[in-house]
Amino acid sequence: MDATDQTIVITGASRGLGAGLAETLHAQGARLALCSRSAPVLEDGERVLAAEFDVRDASAVARFAKDAVSRFGRIDLWINNAGVLAPIAPLRDLDLEEARTHVEINLLGLLACCQVFVRHVRGREGGGALINISSGAARKPYSGWSVYCAAKAAVDRLTECIDLEERDHGLRAFSVAPGVIDTDMQALIRSTDEADFPDLPRFVAMKRDGRYNTPAFIAERLLDLAFGESGRPGDVLVSLPNEWEAR
Ligand SMILES: NC(=O)c1ccc[n+]([C@@H]2O[C@H](COP(=O)([O-])OP(=O)(O)OC[C@H]3O[C@@H](n4cnc5c(N)ncnc54)[C@H](OP(=O)(O)O)[C@@H]3O)[C@@H](O)[C@H]2O)c1
C-alpha cells in the first residue's frame, strides 16, 4: 500500500519496531514525525520531523504535535509504539518505583499522545486513525510480566473508550497486538532468569527458529487498518497474524 501524502507520527522510533516502521513507511512515501528519548532512526529532513523527548513529558508531546502540524499541515495517522517491558519479576519481588515508571511510560505517556491527537482531529476537517501498539500480553497473562500485562490491557480498554468517544467524529482507533518481533525487547526477555519468567524457553525457541514478524509485514497491515479496507468500525482490538505461518 502507498503511504504517499499521508502524515504519520511514530513514537519510539529510535530502534526496534518503531524504527522499522519508520524506514518502511518512509520508503513508501509518507511524511513522518518521529520521536524517542535518543535520536530517531531517520534524521530531520524534507519528509521527516525527528524529535528527542520522553513521552512522559506531556508538554513535549504537545509541542511535538504542534511542530508536526506546522511542518506538514496535518497528521493523518498516529502510531503509539514507544514502550518498555521492565520490570520483569513476580509481583512479590517488584520494585514499586520501577512499576510506577513503567505505567507512566506505557499507559500515561501513551494517553497524553492520544489526547493530543484526538484534539488535533477534532480541530480540523476529515478523519484520522489512531493505532496503539498493544501486545498479546494484554489479552493473556504471563507470570513475571504483571505490570506489562496490566498496562497493555489498560491500553486496550483505553483505545476502546476513545473509539466510542470519537468514532462519530471521524477518528478510527485500533489497539494492535503486533506479534513477536526480533528487537532489543526480545533480547531483554531472553536475558531474564527463568525463575522470574517461566515462559523463557518458548522465547528462546522463537529466536532459534526465527519465528518473528518483521516491521515491514506489520507496516503493511497497519496501513491497511488506517487507510484501507481491513479496519471495520467497532473492531478496535486487533491481533496480527504470524508472518512465518503465511510464508
Ligand atoms: N518486540 C516484541 O516482540 C513485541 C511484542 C508485542 C508488542 N511489542 C510492543 O511494540 C512496541 C515496540 O517494542 P520493541 O520491541 O520495538 O521495543 P524496543 O526495541 O525496546 O524499542 C522501544 C522504543 O520505544 C522508545 N521508548 C521507550 N521508552 C520511551 C519513552 N519514555 N519515551 C519515548 N520513547 C521511548 C525507545 O527509544 P528510546 O530508548 O530512545 O527512548 C525505542 O525506540 C512496544 O510498545 C512493545 O510493548 C513488542
The ligand as a Gaussian input file, in Angstrom:
#p B3LYP/6-31G(d) Opt

LIG

0 1
 N        9.235000      -6.990000      20.442000
 C        8.139000      -7.706000      20.580000
 O        8.139000      -8.938000      20.402000
 C        6.825000      -7.037000      20.922000
 C        5.681000      -7.839000      21.003000
 C        4.451000      -7.239000      21.294000
 C        4.392000      -5.863000      21.483000
 N        5.515000      -5.116000      21.416000
 C        5.383000      -3.655000      21.608000
 O        5.942000      -2.984000      20.496000
 C        6.451000      -1.715000      20.893000
 C        7.897000      -1.594000      20.438000
 O        8.653000      -2.611000      21.072000
 P       10.123000      -3.005000      20.598000
 O       10.218000      -4.459000      20.738000
 O       10.454000      -2.337000      19.332000
 O       10.965000      -2.367000      21.813000
 P       12.428000      -1.725000      21.833000
 O       13.288000      -2.325000      20.789000
 O       12.853000      -1.771000      23.251000
 O       12.135000      -0.199000      21.390000
 C       11.323000       0.611000      22.200000
 C       11.254000       2.010000      21.589000
 O       10.473000       2.832000      22.472000
 C       11.244000       4.003000      22.808000
 N       10.919000       4.434000      24.157000
 C       10.955000       3.684000      25.298000
 N       10.634000       4.445000      26.355000
 C       10.372000       5.683000      25.868000
 C        9.989000       6.900000      26.476000
 N        9.821000       7.000000      27.808000
 N        9.801000       7.993000      25.690000
 C        9.981000       7.901000      24.352000
 N       10.337000       6.781000      23.718000
 C       10.544000       5.686000      24.483000
 C       12.693000       3.556000      22.652000
 O       13.545000       4.643000      22.371000
 P       14.481000       5.381000      23.462000
 O       15.018000       4.344000      24.383000
 O       15.497000       6.060000      22.592000
 O       13.560000       6.337000      24.127000
 C       12.609000       2.663000      21.431000
 O       12.654000       3.442000      20.251000
 C        6.278000      -1.648000      22.412000
 O        5.105000      -0.937000      22.728000
 C        6.132000      -3.116000      22.805000
 O        5.437000      -3.267000      24.012000
 C        6.721000      -5.654000      21.141000

